């Protein structure tokens, strides 16, 4: 496991990143589903917006930052200025 994030408003919603995939649980980690996202590299960090926990961010090893604003249903790449 590389990272875990827990929804502060609904703690049953848990998100997990491992070297190959992203997962979510709606029952506190009893069961997990794989999020459908194409990763260009290994996820290093996973976090959510504490004010809007359905907004997730994943940082990948190649520097890519990905965003989901619907609890991981869909993902987009965020353009980051360096």
mmCIF file of the N, C-alpha and C atoms, coordinates in Angstrom:
data_MODEL
# 
_entry.id   MODEL 
# 
loop_
_atom_site.group_PDB 
_atom_site.id 
_atom_site.type_symbol 
_atom_site.label_atom_id 
_atom_site.label_alt_id 
_atom_site.label_comp_id 
_atom_site.label_asym_id 
_atom_site.label_entity_id 
_atom_site.label_seq_id 
_atom_site.pdbx_PDB_ins_code 
_atom_site.Cartn_x 
_atom_site.Cartn_y 
_atom_site.Cartn_z 
_atom_site.occupancy 
_atom_site.B_iso_or_equiv 
_atom_site.pdbx_formal_charge 
_atom_site.auth_seq_id 
_atom_site.auth_comp_id 
_atom_site.auth_asym_id 
_atom_site.auth_atom_id 
_atom_site.pdbx_PDB_model_num 
ATOM 1   N N  . UNK A 1 1  ? 0.840   -1.168 0.000   1.00 0.00 ? 1  UNK A N  1 
ATOM 2   C CA . UNK A 1 1  ? 0.000   0.000  0.000   1.00 0.00 ? 1  UNK A CA 1 
ATOM 3   C C  . UNK A 1 1  ? 0.891   1.238  0.000   1.00 0.00 ? 1  UNK A C  1 
ATOM 4   N N  . UNK A 1 2  ? 0.580   2.175  -0.891  1.00 0.00 ? 2  UNK A N  1 
ATOM 5   C CA . UNK A 1 2  ? 1.356   3.411  -0.976  1.00 0.00 ? 2  UNK A CA 1 
ATOM 6   C C  . UNK A 1 2  ? 0.709   4.554  -0.209  1.00 0.00 ? 2  UNK A C  1 
ATOM 7   N N  . UNK A 1 3  ? -0.636  4.602  -0.204  1.00 0.00 ? 3  UNK A N  1 
ATOM 8   C CA . UNK A 1 3  ? -1.317  5.716  0.456   1.00 0.00 ? 3  UNK A CA 1 
ATOM 9   C C  . UNK A 1 3  ? -2.748  5.323  0.767   1.00 0.00 ? 3  UNK A C  1 
ATOM 10  N N  . UNK A 1 4  ? -3.289  5.962  1.787   1.00 0.00 ? 4  UNK A N  1 
ATOM 11  C CA . UNK A 1 4  ? -4.689  5.754  2.159   1.00 0.00 ? 4  UNK A CA 1 
ATOM 12  C C  . UNK A 1 4  ? -5.279  7.110  2.532   1.00 0.00 ? 4  UNK A C  1 
ATOM 13  N N  . UNK A 1 5  ? -6.556  7.313  2.200   1.00 0.00 ? 5  UNK A N  1 
ATOM 14  C CA . UNK A 1 5  ? -7.261  8.544  2.560   1.00 0.00 ? 5  UNK A CA 1 
ATOM 15  C C  . UNK A 1 5  ? -8.644  8.155  3.068   1.00 0.00 ? 5  UNK A C  1 
ATOM 16  N N  . UNK A 1 6  ? -9.065  8.802  4.150   1.00 0.00 ? 6  UNK A N  1 
ATOM 17  C CA . UNK A 1 6  ? -10.362 8.522  4.759   1.00 0.00 ? 6  UNK A CA 1 
ATOM 18  C C  . UNK A 1 6  ? -11.187 9.804  4.720   1.00 0.00 ? 6  UNK A C  1 
ATOM 19  N N  . UNK A 1 7  ? -12.401 9.673  4.246   1.00 0.00 ? 7  UNK A N  1 
ATOM 20  C CA . UNK A 1 7  ? -13.328 10.799 4.161   1.00 0.00 ? 7  UNK A CA 1 
ATOM 21  C C  . UNK A 1 7  ? -13.645 11.283 5.577   1.00 0.00 ? 7  UNK A C  1 
ATOM 22  N N  . UNK A 1 8  ? -13.339 12.549 5.914   1.00 0.00 ? 8  UNK A N  1 
ATOM 23  C CA . UNK A 1 8  ? -13.590 13.030 7.273   1.00 0.00 ? 8  UNK A CA 1 
ATOM 24  C C  . UNK A 1 8  ? -15.073 13.232 7.589   1.00 0.00 ? 8  UNK A C  1 
ATOM 25  N N  . UNK A 1 9  ? -15.891 13.371 6.567   1.00 0.00 ? 9  UNK A N  1 
ATOM 26  C CA . UNK A 1 9  ? -17.324 13.570 6.785   1.00 0.00 ? 9  UNK A CA 1 
ATOM 27  C C  . UNK A 1 9  ? -18.052 12.233 6.835   1.00 0.00 ? 9  UNK A C  1 
ATOM 28  N N  . UNK A 1 10 ? -17.673 11.320 5.963   1.00 0.00 ? 10 UNK A N  1 
ATOM 29  C CA . UNK A 1 10 ? -18.264 9.978  5.915   1.00 0.00 ? 10 UNK A CA 1 
ATOM 30  C C  . UNK A 1 10 ? -17.120 8.971  6.005   1.00 0.00 ? 10 UNK A C  1 
ATOM 31  N N  . UNK A 1 11 ? -16.665 8.640  7.225   1.00 0.00 ? 11 UNK A N  1 
ATOM 32  C CA . UNK A 1 11 ? -15.467 7.819  7.370   1.00 0.00 ? 11 UNK A CA 1 
ATOM 33  C C  . UNK A 1 11 ? -15.582 6.395  6.827   1.00 0.00 ? 11 UNK A C  1 
ATOM 34  N N  . UNK A 1 12 ? -16.769 5.968  6.440   1.00 0.00 ? 12 UNK A N  1 
ATOM 35  C CA . UNK A 1 12 ? -16.913 4.662  5.787   1.00 0.00 ? 12 UNK A CA 1 
ATOM 36  C C  . UNK A 1 12 ? -16.296 4.688  4.393   1.00 0.00 ? 12 UNK A C  1 
ATOM 37  N N  . UNK A 1 13 ? -16.150 5.885  3.805   1.00 0.00 ? 13 UNK A N  1 
ATOM 38  C CA . UNK A 1 13 ? -15.529 6.026  2.486   1.00 0.00 ? 13 UNK A CA 1 
ATOM 39  C C  . UNK A 1 13 ? -14.017 6.094  2.658   1.00 0.00 ? 13 UNK A C  1 
ATOM 40  N N  . UNK A 1 14 ? -13.350 5.068  2.158   1.00 0.00 ? 14 UNK A N  1 
ATOM 41  C CA . UNK A 1 14 ? -11.898 4.955  2.294   1.00 0.00 ? 14 UNK A CA 1 
ATOM 42  C C  . UNK A 1 14 ? -11.311 4.743  0.901   1.00 0.00 ? 14 UNK A C  1 
ATOM 43  N N  . UNK A 1 15 ? -10.172 5.376  0.652   1.00 0.00 ? 15 UNK A N  1 
ATOM 44  C CA . UNK A 1 15 ? -9.500  5.288  -0.645  1.00 0.00 ? 15 UNK A CA 1 
ATOM 45  C C  . UNK A 1 15 ? -8.086  4.774  -0.420  1.00 0.00 ? 15 UNK A C  1 
ATOM 46  N N  . UNK A 1 16 ? -7.611  3.942  -1.338  1.00 0.00 ? 16 UNK A N  1 
ATOM 47  C CA . UNK A 1 16 ? -6.319  3.286  -1.191  1.00 0.00 ? 16 UNK A CA 1 
ATOM 48  C C  . UNK A 1 16 ? -5.568  3.302  -2.515  1.00 0.00 ? 16 UNK A C  1 
ATOM 49  N N  . UNK A 1 17 ? -4.275  3.567  -2.438  1.00 0.00 ? 17 UNK A N  1 
ATOM 50  C CA . UNK A 1 17 ? -3.407  3.477  -3.615  1.00 0.00 ? 17 UNK A CA 1 
ATOM 51  C C  . UNK A 1 17 ? -2.355  2.417  -3.336  1.00 0.00 ? 17 UNK A C  1 
ATOM 52  N N  . UNK A 1 18 ? -2.197  1.494  -4.264  1.00 0.00 ? 18 UNK A N  1 
ATOM 53  C CA . UNK A 1 18 ? -1.087  0.546  -4.178  1.00 0.00 ? 18 UNK A CA 1 
ATOM 54  C C  . UNK A 1 18 ? -0.231  0.758  -5.422  1.00 0.00 ? 18 UNK A C  1 
ATOM 55  N N  . UNK A 1 19 ? 0.856   0.029  -5.608  1.00 0.00 ? 19 UNK A N  1 
ATOM 56  C CA . UNK A 1 19 ? 1.739   0.307  -6.743  1.00 0.00 ? 19 UNK A CA 1 
ATOM 57  C C  . UNK A 1 19 ? 1.099   0.190  -8.126  1.00 0.00 ? 19 UNK A C  1 
ATOM 58  N N  . UNK A 1 20 ? -0.034  -0.511 -8.233  1.00 0.00 ? 20 UNK A N  1 
ATOM 59  C CA . UNK A 1 20 ? -0.631  -0.750 -9.541  1.00 0.00 ? 20 UNK A CA 1 
ATOM 60  C C  . UNK A 1 20 ? -1.987  -0.095 -9.762  1.00 0.00 ? 20 UNK A C  1 
ATOM 61  N N  . UNK A 1 21 ? -2.732  0.190  -8.705  1.00 0.00 ? 21 UNK A N  1 
ATOM 62  C CA . UNK A 1 21 ? -4.128  0.602  -8.866  1.00 0.00 ? 21 UNK A CA 1 
ATOM 63  C C  . UNK A 1 21 ? -4.579  1.499  -7.726  1.00 0.00 ? 21 UNK A C  1 
ATOM 64  N N  . UNK A 1 22 ? -5.785  2.025  -7.914  1.00 0.00 ? 22 UNK A N  1 
ATOM 65  C CA . UNK A 1 22 ? -6.482  2.778  -6.881  1.00 0.00 ? 22 UNK A CA 1 
ATOM 66  C C  . UNK A 1 22 ? -7.757  2.028  -6.528  1.00 0.00 ? 22 UNK A C  1 
ATOM 67  N N  . UNK A 1 23 ? -8.113  2.045  -5.251  1.00 0.00 ? 23 UNK A N  1 
ATOM 68  C CA . UNK A 1 23 ? -9.283  1.320  -4.776  1.00 0.00 ? 23 UNK A CA 1 
ATOM 69  C C  . UNK A 1 23 ? -10.121 2.221  -3.887  1.00 0.00 ? 23 UNK A C  1 
ATOM 70  N N  . UNK A 1 24 ? -11.405 1.879  -3.756  1.00 0.00 ? 24 UNK A N  1 
ATOM 71  C CA . UNK A 1 24 ? -12.268 2.587  -2.813  1.00 0.00 ? 24 UNK A CA 1 
ATOM 72  C C  . UNK A 1 24 ? -13.169 1.592  -2.102  1.00 0.00 ? 24 UNK A C  1 
ATOM 73  N N  . UNK A 1 25 ? -13.552 1.986  -0.907  1.00 0.00 ? 25 UNK A N  1 
ATOM 74  C CA . UNK A 1 25 ? -14.455 1.188  -0.096  1.00 0.00 ? 25 UNK A CA 1 
ATOM 75  C C  . UNK A 1 25 ? -15.529 2.115  0.445   1.00 0.00 ? 25 UNK A C  1 
ATOM 76  N N  . UNK A 1 26 ? -16.764 1.674  0.423   1.00 0.00 ? 26 UNK A N  1 
ATOM 77  C CA . UNK A 1 26 ? -17.878 2.457  0.971   1.00 0.00 ? 26 UNK A CA 1 
ATOM 78  C C  . UNK A 1 26 ? -18.358 1.870  2.291   1.00 0.00 ? 26 UNK A C  1 
ATOM 79  N N  . UNK A 1 27 ? -17.635 0.855  2.792   1.00 0.00 ? 27 UNK A N  1 
ATOM 80  C CA . UNK A 1 27 ? -18.053 0.195  4.036   1.00 0.00 ? 27 UNK A CA 1 
ATOM 81  C C  . UNK A 1 27 ? -16.897 0.086  5.036   1.00 0.00 ? 27 UNK A C  1 
ATOM 82  N N  . UNK A 1 28 ? -16.061 1.108  5.047   1.00 0.00 ? 28 UNK A N  1 
ATOM 83  C CA . UNK A 1 28 ? -14.985 1.147  6.023   1.00 0.00 ? 28 UNK A CA 1 
ATOM 84  C C  . UNK A 1 28 ? -13.860 0.160  5.784   1.00 0.00 ? 28 UNK A C  1 
ATOM 85  N N  . UNK A 1 29 ? -13.750 -0.346 4.573   1.00 0.00 ? 29 UNK A N  1 
ATOM 86  C CA . UNK A 1 29 ? -12.662 -1.251 4.236   1.00 0.00 ? 29 UNK A CA 1 
ATOM 87  C C  . UNK A 1 29 ? -13.014 -2.721 4.257   1.00 0.00 ? 29 UNK A C  1 
ATOM 88  N N  . UNK A 1 30 ? -14.285 -3.041 4.467   1.00 0.00 ? 30 UNK A N  1 
ATOM 89  C CA . UNK A 1 30 ? -14.702 -4.449 4.444   1.00 0.00 ? 30 UNK A CA 1 
ATOM 90  C C  . UNK A 1 30 ? -14.608 -4.994 3.026   1.00 0.00 ? 30 UNK A C  1 
ATOM 91  N N  . UNK A 1 31 ? -15.112 -4.231 2.058   1.00 0.00 ? 31 UNK A N  1 
ATOM 92  C CA . UNK A 1 31 ? -15.005 -4.626 0.650   1.00 0.00 ? 31 UNK A CA 1 
ATOM 93  C C  . UNK A 1 31 ? -14.402 -3.469 -0.139  1.00 0.00 ? 31 UNK A C  1 
ATOM 94  N N  . UNK A 1 32 ? -13.733 -3.814 -1.255  1.00 0.00 ? 32 UNK A N  1 
ATOM 95  C CA . UNK A 1 32 ? -13.035 -2.824 -2.070  1.00 0.00 ? 32 UNK A CA 1 
ATOM 96  C C  . UNK A 1 32 ? -13.389 -3.018 -3.531  1.00 0.00 ? 32 UNK A C  1 
ATOM 97  N N  . UNK A 1 33 ? -13.435 -1.904 -4.260  1.00 0.00 ? 33 UNK A N  1 
ATOM 98  C CA . UNK A 1 33 ? -13.574 -1.962 -5.714  1.00 0.00 ? 33 UNK A CA 1 
ATOM 99  C C  . UNK A 1 33 ? -12.408 -1.190 -6.334  1.00 0.00 ? 33 UNK A C  1 
ATOM 100 N N  . UNK A 1 34 ? -11.975 -1.662 -7.478  1.00 0.00 ? 34 UNK A N  1 
ATOM 101 C CA . UNK A 1 34 ? -10.900 -0.997 -8.201  1.00 0.00 ? 34 UNK A CA 1 
ATOM 102 C C  . UNK A 1 34 ? -11.471 0.189  -8.954  1.00 0.00 ? 34 UNK A C  1 
ATOM 103 N N  . UNK A 1 35 ? -10.834 1.344  -8.809  1.00 0.00 ? 35 UNK A N  1 
ATOM 104 C CA . UNK A 1 35 ? -11.261 2.510  -9.569  1.00 0.00 ? 35 UNK A CA 1 
ATOM 105 C C  . UNK A 1 35 ? -10.716 2.380  -10.985 1.00 0.00 ? 35 UNK A C  1 
ATOM 106 N N  . UNK A 1 36 ? -11.527 2.725  -11.940 1.00 0.00 ? 36 UNK A N  1 
ATOM 107 C CA . UNK A 1 36 ? -11.141 2.628  -13.342 1.00 0.00 ? 36 UNK A CA 1 
ATOM 108 C C  . UNK A 1 36 ? -10.387 3.892  -13.729 1.00 0.00 ? 36 UNK A C  1 
ATOM 109 N N  . UNK A 1 37 ? -9.071  3.773  -13.707 1.00 0.00 ? 37 UNK A N  1 
ATOM 110 C CA . UNK A 1 37 ? -8.203  4.909  -14.050 1.00 0.00 ? 37 UNK A CA 1 
ATOM 111 C C  . UNK A 1 37 ? -6.936  4.350  -14.678 1.00 0.00 ? 37 UNK A C  1 
ATOM 112 N N  . UNK A 1 38 ? -6.486  4.997  -15.730 1.00 0.00 ? 38 UNK A N  1 
ATOM 113 C CA . UNK A 1 38 ? -5.245  4.614  -16.408 1.00 0.00 ? 38 UNK A CA 1 
ATOM 114 C C  . UNK A 1 38 ? -4.105  5.385  -15.751 1.00 0.00 ? 38 UNK A C  1 
ATOM 115 N N  . UNK A 1 39 ? -3.216  4.681  -15.065 1.00 0.00 ? 39 UNK A N  1 
ATOM 116 C CA . UNK A 1 39 ? -2.097  5.316  -14.374 1.00 0.00 ? 39 UNK A CA 1 
ATOM 117 C C  . UNK A 1 39 ? -0.855  5.259  -15.242 1.00 0.00 ? 39 UNK A C  1 
ATOM 118 N N  . UNK A 1 40 ? -0.175  6.393  -15.377 1.00 0.00 ? 40 UNK A N  1 
ATOM 119 C CA . UNK A 1 40 ? 1.050   6.438  -16.173 1.00 0.00 ? 40 UNK A CA 1 
ATOM 120 C C  . UNK A 1 40 ? 2.269   6.026  -15.358 1.00 0.00 ? 40 UNK A C  1 
ATOM 121 N N  . UNK A 1 41 ? 2.128   5.941  -14.047 1.00 0.00 ? 41 UNK A N  1 
ATOM 122 C CA . UNK A 1 41 ? 3.222   5.553  -13.158 1.00 0.00 ? 41 UNK A CA 1 
ATOM 123 C C  . UNK A 1 41 ? 2.630   5.145  -11.814 1.00 0.00 ? 41 UNK A C  1 
ATOM 124 N N  . UNK A 1 42 ? 3.488   4.703  -10.942 1.00 0.00 ? 42 UNK A N  1 
ATOM 125 C CA . UNK A 1 42 ? 3.059   4.272  -9.609  1.00 0.00 ? 42 UNK A CA 1 
ATOM 126 C C  . UNK A 1 42 ? 2.529   5.450  -8.797  1.00 0.00 ? 42 UNK A C  1 
ATOM 127 N N  . UNK A 1 43 ? 1.377   5.276  -8.116  1.00 0.00 ? 43 UNK A N  1 
ATOM 128 C CA . UNK A 1 43 ? 0.880   6.351  -7.254  1.00 0.00 ? 43 UNK A CA 1 
ATOM 129 C C  . UNK A 1 43 ? 1.755   6.494  -6.011  1.00 0.00 ? 43 UNK A C  1 
ATOM 130 N N  . UNK A 1 44 ? 2.141   7.724  -5.707  1.00 0.00 ? 44 UNK A N  1 
ATOM 131 C CA . UNK A 1 44 ? 2.959   7.992  -4.532  1.00 0.00 ? 44 UNK A CA 1 
ATOM 132 C C  . UNK A 1 44 ? 2.156   8.569  -3.381  1.00 0.00 ? 44 UNK A C  1 
ATOM 133 N N  . UNK A 1 45 ? 1.143   9.361  -3.714  1.00 0.00 ? 45 UNK A N  1 
ATOM 134 C CA . UNK A 1 45 ? 0.343   10.025 -2.687  1.00 0.00 ? 45 UNK A CA 1 
ATOM 135 C C  . UNK A 1 45 ? -1.107  10.088 -3.139  1.00 0.00 ? 45 UNK A C  1 
ATOM 136 N N  . UNK A 1 46 ? -1.990  10.015 -2.171  1.00 0.00 ? 46 UNK A N  1 
ATOM 137 C CA . UNK A 1 46 ? -3.432  10.084 -2.411  1.00 0.00 ? 46 UNK A CA 1 
ATOM 138 C C  . UNK A 1 46 ? -4.018  10.930 -1.296  1.00 0.00 ? 46 UNK A C  1 
ATOM 139 N N  . UNK A 1 47 ? -4.797  11.927 -1.671  1.00 0.00 ? 47 UNK A N  1 
ATOM 140 C CA . UNK A 1 47 ? -5.424  12.769 -0.659  1.00 0.00 ? 47 UNK A CA 1 
ATOM 141 C C  . UNK A 1 47 ? -6.778  13.241 -1.168  1.00 0.00 ? 47 UNK A C  1 
ATOM 142 N N  . UNK A 1 48 ? -7.564  13.784 -0.271  1.00 0.00 ? 48 UNK A N  1 
ATOM 143 C CA . UNK A 1 48 ? -8.860  14.338 -0.661  1.00 0.00 ? 48 UNK A CA 1 
ATOM 144 C C  . UNK A 1 48 ? -9.022  15.713 -0.054  1.00 0.00 ? 48 UNK A C  1 
ATOM 145 N N  . UNK A 1 49 ? -9.914  16.477 -0.638  1.00 0.00 ? 49 UNK A N  1 
ATOM 146 C CA . UNK A 1 49 ? -10.213 17.804 -0.126  1.00 0.00 ? 49 UNK A CA 1 
ATOM 147 C C  . UNK A 1 49 ? -11.087 17.626 1.120   1.00 0.00 ? 49 UNK A C  1 
ATOM 148 N N  . UNK A 1 50 ? -10.650 18.067 2.301   1.00 0.00 ? 50 UNK A N  1 
ATOM 149 C CA . UNK A 1 50 ? -11.435 17.831 3.507   1.00 0.00 ? 50 UNK A CA 1 
ATOM 150 C C  . UNK A 1 50 ? -12.779 18.550 3.515   1.00 0.00 ? 50 UNK A C  1 
ATOM 151 N N  . UNK A 1 51 ? -12.900 19.623 2.732   1.00 0.00 ? 51 UNK A N  1 
ATOM 152 C CA . UNK A 1 51 ? -14.173 20.343 2.656   1.00 0.00 ? 51 UNK A CA 1 
ATOM 153 C C  . UNK A 1 51 ? -15.116 19.742 1.631   1.00 0.00 ? 51 UNK A C  1 
ATOM 154 N N  . UNK A 1 52 ? -14.550 19.110 0.619   1.00 0.00 ? 52 UNK A N  1 
ATOM 155 C CA . UNK A 1 52 ? -15.325 18.436 -0.428  1.00 0.00 ? 52 UNK A CA 1 
ATOM 156 C C  . UNK A 1 52 ? -14.675 17.076 -0.658  1.00 0.00 ? 52 UNK A C  1 
ATOM 157 N N  . UNK A 1 53 ? -14.941 16.095 0.225   1.00 0.00 ? 53 UNK A N  1 
ATOM 158 C CA . UNK A 1 53 ? -14.211 14.826 0.170   1.00 0.00 ? 53 UNK A CA 1 
ATOM 159 C C  . UNK A 1 53 ? -14.437 14.001 -1.086  1.00 0.00 ? 53 UNK A C  1 
ATOM 160 N N  . UNK A 1 54 ? -15.383 14.364 -1.919  1.00 0.00 ? 54 UNK A N  1 
ATOM 161 C CA . UNK A 1 54 ? -15.541 13.654 -3.190  1.00 0.00 ? 54 UNK A CA 1 
ATOM 162 C C  . UNK A 1 54 ? -14.483 14.082 -4.204  1.00 0.00 ? 54 UNK A C  1 
ATOM 163 N N  . UNK A 1 55 ? -13.679 15.103 -3.847  1.00 0.00 ? 55 UNK A N  1 
ATOM 164 C CA . UNK A 1 55 ? -12.575 15.553 -4.696  1.00 0.00 ? 55 UNK A CA 1 
ATOM 165 C C  . UNK A 1 55 ? -11.290 14.886 -4.227  1.00 0.00 ? 55 UNK A C  1 
ATOM 166 N N  . UNK A 1 56 ? -10.734 14.032 -5.089  1.00 0.00 ? 56 UNK A N  1 
ATOM 167 C CA . UNK A 1 56 ? -9.526  13.260 -4.781  1.00 0.00 ? 56 UNK A CA 1 
ATOM 168 C C  . UNK A 1 56 ? -8.372  13.724 -5.662  1.00 0.00 ? 56 UNK A C  1 
ATOM 169 N N  . UNK A 1 57 ? -7.172  13.641 -5.127  1.00 0.00 ? 57 UNK A N  1 
ATOM 170 C CA . UNK A 1 57 ? -5.947  13.941 -5.864  1.00 0.00 ? 57 UNK A CA 1 
ATOM 171 C C  . UNK A 1 57 ? -4.987  12.771 -5.713  1.00 0.00 ? 57 UNK A C  1 
ATOM 172 N N  . UNK A 1 58 ? -4.321  12.401 -6.801  1.00 0.00 ? 58 UNK A N  1 
ATOM 173 C CA . UNK A 1 58 ? -3.306  11.360 -6.780  1.00 0.00 ? 58 UNK A CA 1 
ATOM 174 C C  . UNK A 1 58 ? -2.059  11.900 -7.472  1.00 0.00 ? 58 UNK A C  1 
ATOM 175 N N  . UNK A 1 59 ? -0.927  11.798 -6.798  1.00 0.00 ? 59 UNK A N  1 
ATOM 176 C CA . UNK A 1 59 ? 0.361   12.166 -7.371  1.00 0.00 ? 59 UNK A CA 1 
ATOM 177 C C  . UNK A 1 59 ? 1.075   10.888 -7.786  1.00 0.00 ? 59 UNK A C  1 
ATOM 178 N N  . UNK A 1 60 ? 1.518   10.849 -9.042  1.00 0.00 ? 60 UNK A N  1 
ATOM 179 C CA . UNK A 1 60 ? 2.198   9.673  -9.572  1.00 0.00 ? 60 UNK A CA 1 
ATOM 180 C C  . UNK A 1 60 ? 3.713   9.879  -9.587  1.00 0.00 ? 60 UNK A C  1 
ATOM 181 N N  . UNK A 1 61 ? 4.442   8.787  -9.644  1.00 0.00 ? 61 UNK A N  1 
ATOM 182 C CA . UNK A 1 61 ? 5.910   8.827  -9.583  1.00 0.00 ? 61 UNK A CA 1 
ATOM 183 C C  . UNK A 1 61 ? 6.530   9.618  -10.721 1.00 0.00 ? 61 UNK A C  1 
ATOM 184 N N  . UNK A 1 62 ? 5.837   9.741  -11.836 1.00 0.00 ? 62 UNK A N  1 
ATOM 185 C CA . UNK A 1 62 ? 6.386   10.515 -12.955 1.00 0.00 ? 62 UNK A CA 1 
ATOM 186 C C  . UNK A 1 62 ? 6.042   12.003 -12.874 1.00 0.00 ? 62 UNK A C  1 
ATOM 187 N N  . UNK A 1 63 ? 5.454   12.443 -11.756 1.00 0.00 ? 63 UNK A N  1 
ATOM 188 C CA . UNK A 1 63 ? 5.117   13.845 -11.561 1.00 0.00 ? 63 UNK A CA 1 
ATOM 189 C C  . UNK A 1 63 ? 3.717   14.220 -11.997 1.00 0.00 ? 63 UNK A C  1 
ATOM 190 N N  . UNK A 1 64 ? 2.979   13.287 -12.556 1.00 0.00 ? 64 UNK A N  1 
ATOM 191 C CA . UNK A 1 64 ? 1.606   13.548 -12.986 1.00 0.00 ? 64 UNK A CA 1 
ATOM 192 C C  . UNK A 1 64 ? 0.702   13.713 -11.770 1.00 0.00 ? 64 UNK A C  1 
ATOM 193 N N  . UNK A 1 65 ? -0.148  14.724 -11.798 1.00 0.00 ? 65 UNK A N  1 
ATOM 194 C CA . UNK A 1 65 ? -1.161  14.931 -10.775 1.00 0.00 ? 65 UNK A CA 1 
ATOM 195 C C  . UNK A 1 65 ? -2.519  14.663 -11.404 1.00 0.00 ? 65 UNK A C  1 
ATOM 196 N N  . UNK A 1 66 ? -3.288  13.778 -10.776 1.00 0.00 ? 66 UNK A N  1 
ATOM 197 C CA . UNK A 1 66 ? -4.607  13.435 -11.305 1.00 0.00 ? 66 UNK A CA 1 
ATOM 198 C C  . UNK A 1 66 ? -5.674  13.871 -10.308 1.00 0.00 ? 66 UNK A C  1 
ATOM 199 N N  . UNK A 1 67 ? -6.855  14.208 -10.843 1.00 0.00 ? 67 UNK A N  1 
ATOM 200 C CA . UNK A 1 67 ? -7.957  14.745 -10.057 1.00 0.00 ? 67 UNK A CA 1 
ATOM 201 C C  . UNK A 1 67 ? -9.235  14.005 -10.404 1.00 0.00 ? 67 UNK A C  1 
ATOM 202 N N  . UNK A 1 68 ? -9.994  13.702 -9.367  1.00 0.00 ? 68 UNK A N  1 
ATOM 203 C CA . UNK A 1 68 ? -11.361 13.207 -9.545  1.00 0.00 ? 68 UNK A CA 1 
ATOM 204 C C  . UNK A 1 68 ? -12.269 14.072 -8.695  1.00 0.00 ? 68 UNK A C  1 
ATOM 205 N N  . UNK A 1 69 ? -13.355 14.557 -9.266  1.00 0.00 ? 69 UNK A N  1 
ATOM 206 C CA . UNK A 1 69 ? -14.299 15.351 -8.482  1.00 0.00 ? 69 UNK A CA 1 
ATOM 207 C C  . UNK A 1 69 ? -15.590 14.585 -8.216  1.00 0.00 ? 69 UNK A C  1 
ATOM 208 N N  . UNK A 1 70 ? -15.534 13.261 -8.421  1.00 0.00 ? 70 UNK A N  1 
ATOM 209 C CA . UNK A 1 70 ? -16.727 12.434 -8.201  1.00 0.00 ? 70 UNK A CA 1 
ATOM 210 C C  . UNK A 1 70 ? -16.366 11.108 -7.509  1.00 0.00 ? 70 UNK A C  1 
ATOM 211 N N  . UNK A 1 71 ? -15.541 11.219 -6.474  1.00 0.00 ? 71 UNK A N  1 
ATOM 212 C CA . UNK A 1 71 ? -15.161 10.073 -5.635  1.00 0.00 ? 71 UNK A CA 1 
ATOM 213 C C  . UNK A 1 71 ? -14.448 8.964  -6.397  1.00 0.00 ? 71 UNK A C  1 
ATOM 214 N N  . UNK A 1 72 ? -13.778 9.315  -7.472  1.00 0.00 ? 72 UNK A N  1 
ATOM 215 C CA . UNK A 1 72 ? -12.995 8.336  -8.208  1.00 0.00 ? 72 UNK A CA 1 
ATOM 216 C C  . UNK A 1 72 ? -13.694 7.675  -9.373  1.00 0.00 ? 72 UNK A C  1 
ATOM 217 N N  . UNK A 1 73 ? -14.890 8.140  -9.725  1.00 0.00 ? 73 UNK A N  1 
ATOM 218 C CA . UNK A 1 73 ? -15.583 7.559  -10.884 1.00 0.00 ? 73 UNK A CA 1 
ATOM 219 C C  . UNK A 1 73 ? -14.868 7.895  -12.182 1.00 0.00 ? 73 UNK A C  1 
ATOM 220 N N  . UNK A 1 74 ? -14.419 9.156  -12.306 1.00 0.00 ? 74 UNK A N  1 
ATOM 221 C CA . UNK A 1 74 ? -13.662 9.583  -13.488 1.00 0.00 ? 74 UNK A CA 1 
ATOM 222 C C  . UNK A 1 74 ? -12.471 10.404 -13.019 1.00 0.00 ? 74 UNK A C  1 
ATOM 223 N N  . UNK A 1 75 ? -11.426 10.432 -13.865 1.00 0.00 ? 75 UNK A N  1 
ATOM 224 C CA . UNK A 1 75 ? -10.189 11.110 -13.513 1.00 0.00 ? 75 UNK A CA 1 
ATOM 225 C C  . UNK A 1 75 ? -9.715  11.967 -14.681 1.00 0.00 ? 75 UNK A C  1 
ATOM 226 N N  . UNK A 1 76 ? -9.075  13.089 -14.343 1.00 0.00 ? 76 UNK A N  1 
ATOM 227 C CA . UNK A 1 76 ? -8.434  13.926 -15.346 1.00 0.00 ? 76 UNK A CA 1 
ATOM 228 C C  . UNK A 1 76 ? -7.016  14.262 -14.863 1.00 0.00 ? 76 UNK A C  1 
ATOM 229 N N  . UNK A 1 77 ? -6.151  14.546 -15.808 1.00 0.00 ? 77 UNK A N  1 
ATOM 230 C CA . UNK A 1 77 ? -4.803  14.969 -15.483 1.00 0.00 ? 77 UNK A CA 1 
ATOM 231 C C  . UNK A 1 77 ? -4.812  16.476 -15.266 1.00 0.00 ? 77 UNK A C  1 
ATOM 232 N N  . UNK A 1 78 ? -4.182  16.913 -14.193 1.00 0.00 ? 78 UNK A N  1 
ATOM 233 C CA . UNK A 1 78 ? -4.099  18.330 -13.874 1.00 0.00 ? 78 UNK A CA 1 
ATOM 234 C C  . UNK A 1 78 ? -2.787  18.862 -14.434 1.00 0.00 ? 78 UNK A C  1 
ATOM 235 N N  . UNK A 1 79 ? -2.851  19.949 -15.171 1.00 0.00 ? 79 UNK A N  1 
ATOM 236 C CA . UNK A 1 79 ? -1.648  20.584 -15.699 1.00 0.00 ? 79 UNK A CA 1 
ATOM 237 C C  . UNK A 1 79 ? -1.014  21.375 -14.564 1.00 0.00 ? 79 UNK A C  1 
ATOM 238 N N  . UNK A 1 80 ? 0.232   21.077 -14.268 1.00 0.00 ? 80 UNK A N  1 
ATOM 239 C CA . UNK A 1 80 ? 0.942   21.727 -13.177 1.00 0.00 ? 80 UNK A CA 1 
ATOM 240 C C  . UNK A 1 80 ? 2.115   22.505 -13.767 1.00 0.00 ? 80 UNK A C  1 
ATOM 241 N N  . UNK A 1 81 ? 2.207   23.777 -13.404 1.00 0.00 ? 81 UNK A N  1 
ATOM 242 C CA . UNK A 1 81 ? 3.355   24.587 -13.842 1.00 0.00 ? 81 UNK A CA 1 
ATOM 243 C C  . UNK A 1 81 ? 4.570   24.219 -13.011 1.00 0.00 ? 81 UNK A C  1 
ATOM 244 N N  . UNK A 1 82 ? 5.704   24.092 -13.681 1.00 0.00 ? 82 UNK A N  1 
ATOM 245 C CA . UNK A 1 82 ? 6.926   23.743 -12.941 1.00 0.00 ? 82 UNK A CA 1 
ATOM 246 C C  . UNK A 1 82 ? 7.906   24.866 -13.003 1.00 0.00 ? 82 UNK A C  1 
# 
